[in-house]
Amino acid sequence: MYEAPQKNRILIVEDEQAIQQVLGFFLRHHGFEVAVASNGQEAIRTIPEFQPHLIILDLVMQPGSGWDVLHWLRNNHLLPGIPVLVVSALVHLTDQMQGFEEGAIEYLTKPTQPSVIVERVRALLSLSAEQRAMLHHKRMDEQRRTLDRLTSMQPDEFVY
C-alpha cells in the first residue's frame, strides 16, 4: 500500500493576523502542514501536540513573548532539535545577537517577503542537525564580529 510522504510541520507564532494568513497560505501552497499560534503562551501549548519540524517566531507578543518561547524550548531540551526562524521587527544587532544566543538558528527582520521566508524554511529543513548547528555558530560569530566592529569604530569613521 502506498503512503503519501509526510509533510513537514511548521508552527507560525505571530500575533498579527494578516502576517499569519499570508505566511500560512505561502507555506501550505509549498506543501507544508501549518499550525498557527497568536502568542507565546498559545505556542507553548501547541508545540507538544503539533510537534513542528520548524518554528517561525515573532518576538514581541503578549501574553508570552517569543523570548518566553525560546526559554521554554531550551528548558525542555527542544533546542536545537527544532530549528527556530525568528521573523521580528526588532532590528537592532543586539536583539539579533540575543535571538541567536537564545537558540534561534536564523533571524530575519520585518518586513520580509513571504517567498524569502519559504525559501529560508526549505533551506533550514534540508540541513542535517550538524549543519544547522554549524550555521547557528556561524550566524553568532558574524553578529559578534559586526557588533565588535561597530563598537570599536571612532565617530569620525562613520560614513554619512
C-alpha positions as CSV (number, residue, x, y, z in Angstrom):
1,M,0.0,0.0,0.0
2,Y,1.3,3.5,-0.9
3,E,1.7,6.1,1.8
4,A,2.0,9.7,0.9
5,P,5.2,11.3,2.2
6,Q,4.7,13.1,5.5
7,K,4.6,16.9,5.2
8,N,7.0,19.0,7.2
9,R,5.1,20.7,10.0
10,I,5.6,24.5,10.5
11,L,4.4,26.4,13.5
12,I,3.9,30.1,12.9
13,V,3.9,32.1,16.1
14,E,2.8,35.6,15.2
15,D,0.3,38.0,16.7
16,E,-0.6,39.9,13.5
17,Q,-3.4,38.0,11.8
18,A,-2.6,39.3,8.3
19,I,1.0,38.0,8.6
20,Q,-0.3,34.7,9.9
21,Q,-2.6,34.3,7.0
22,V,-0.1,35.3,4.3
23,L,2.7,33.1,5.7
24,G,0.2,30.2,6.2
25,F,-1.0,30.5,2.6
26,F,2.5,30.5,1.1
27,L,3.7,27.6,3.3
28,R,0.7,25.5,2.6
29,H,1.0,26.3,-1.1
30,H,4.6,24.9,-1.0
31,G,3.5,21.7,0.6
32,F,3.9,22.3,4.3
33,E,1.5,21.5,7.1
34,V,0.9,24.7,9.1
35,A,-0.4,25.5,12.6
36,V,-0.6,29.0,14.0
37,A,-0.3,30.4,17.5
38,S,-1.1,34.1,18.2
39,N,1.2,34.5,21.2
40,G,3.9,32.7,23.2
41,Q,1.5,31.0,25.7
42,E,-0.5,29.5,22.8
43,A,2.7,28.4,21.2
44,I,3.9,26.6,24.3
45,R,0.6,24.8,24.5
46,T,0.7,23.9,20.8
47,I,4.3,22.6,20.4
48,P,3.9,19.3,22.3
49,E,0.8,18.2,20.4
50,F,1.7,19.6,16.9
51,Q,5.4,18.6,17.1
52,P,6.6,21.1,14.5
53,H,9.7,20.4,12.3
54,L,10.4,24.2,12.4
55,I,9.0,27.3,14.2
56,I,8.7,30.7,12.7
57,L,8.7,33.0,15.7
58,D,7.9,36.7,16.3
59,L,9.5,38.1,19.4
60,V,7.2,40.9,20.5
61,M,3.8,39.4,21.6
62,Q,1.6,39.2,24.6
63,P,0.8,37.2,26.6
64,G,4.0,35.3,26.4
65,S,6.7,36.7,24.1
66,G,8.9,35.0,21.6
67,W,11.7,35.2,24.1
68,D,9.5,33.2,26.5
69,V,9.0,30.5,23.8
70,L,12.8,30.3,23.2
71,H,13.4,29.9,27.0
72,W,10.7,27.2,27.2
73,L,12.2,25.4,24.2
74,R,15.6,25.5,25.8
75,N,14.4,24.5,29.3
76,N,12.6,21.5,27.7
77,H,15.6,20.5,25.7
78,L,13.9,21.0,22.4
79,L,16.7,23.3,21.1
80,P,18.5,22.8,18.8
81,G,16.3,19.9,17.7
82,I,13.5,22.2,16.5
83,P,15.0,24.9,14.3
84,V,13.6,28.4,15.1
85,L,13.5,31.1,12.4
86,V,12.9,34.4,14.1
87,V,11.0,37.0,12.0
88,S,10.8,40.2,14.0
89,A,10.5,43.9,13.8
90,L,13.4,44.1,16.3
91,V,16.2,45.3,14.0
92,H,19.0,46.2,16.5
93,L,22.1,44.0,16.2
94,T,21.9,43.4,20.0
95,D,18.4,42.0,19.6
96,Q,19.5,39.7,16.8
97,M,22.5,38.6,18.8
98,Q,20.3,37.8,21.8
99,G,18.0,35.8,19.4
100,F,20.9,33.6,18.3
101,E,22.2,33.3,21.9
102,E,18.7,32.2,23.0
103,G,18.7,29.4,20.3
104,A,17.3,30.8,17.1
105,I,19.1,29.4,14.0
106,E,18.1,32.3,11.7
107,Y,16.9,35.9,12.2
108,L,15.0,37.9,9.6
109,T,13.7,41.4,10.1
110,K,10.2,42.5,9.2
111,P,9.1,43.3,6.6
112,T,10.3,40.3,4.7
113,Q,8.8,38.8,1.6
114,P,6.9,35.6,2.3
115,S,8.7,33.9,-0.6
116,V,12.0,34.7,1.2
117,I,10.7,33.1,4.4
118,V,9.5,30.0,2.5
119,E,12.9,29.6,0.8
120,R,14.7,30.0,4.2
121,V,12.3,27.4,5.7
122,R,13.2,25.0,2.9
123,A,16.9,25.6,3.3
124,L,16.8,25.1,7.1
125,L,14.8,21.9,6.8
126,S,17.2,20.5,4.2
127,L,20.1,20.7,6.6
128,S,21.2,17.9,8.9
129,A,21.3,18.6,12.7
130,E,25.1,19.1,12.4
131,Q,24.8,21.5,9.5
132,R,22.2,23.5,11.5
133,A,24.5,23.7,14.5
134,M,27.3,24.9,12.3
135,L,25.0,27.5,10.7
136,H,23.9,28.6,14.2
137,H,27.5,29.1,15.3
138,K,28.4,30.9,12.0
139,R,25.5,33.4,12.5
140,M,26.5,34.1,16.1
141,D,30.1,34.7,15.1
142,E,29.0,37.0,12.3
143,Q,26.9,39.0,14.7
144,R,29.7,39.2,17.3
145,R,32.2,40.4,14.7
146,T,29.7,43.1,13.4
147,L,29.0,44.3,17.0
148,D,32.7,44.4,17.8
149,R,33.4,46.3,14.6
150,L,30.7,48.8,15.3
151,T,31.6,49.3,19.0
152,S,35.3,49.8,18.2
153,M,34.7,52.5,15.5
154,Q,35.5,56.1,16.2
155,P,32.8,58.7,15.5
156,D,34.8,60.1,12.6
157,E,34.9,56.6,10.9
158,F,31.1,56.6,10.3
159,V,30.2,57.4,6.7
160,Y,27.1,59.6,6.2
